[in-house]
Amino acid sequence: MSTEKLSFEEVVSLAFDPVPTGPSVLITVSFRHADQKPAEGTITAGNSVKIKNRTVFSVTATDKS
């Protein structure tokens, strides 16, 4: 069992360099195969996911124009 965690902010910074910013930017982080229950879902700013080998993250940034 793993005790490693990745925060929303850490995942976003791994996905984007630089991280998109702006008043209408929305960043969504989803995960699957995590070492927690539920093992899949989404996380928001300030939260983290308990990871294990093969945990997968999907990060998208949208800008409402």
Order of alpha helices (4+ residues) and beta strands (2+ residues): beta-alpha-beta-beta-beta-beta
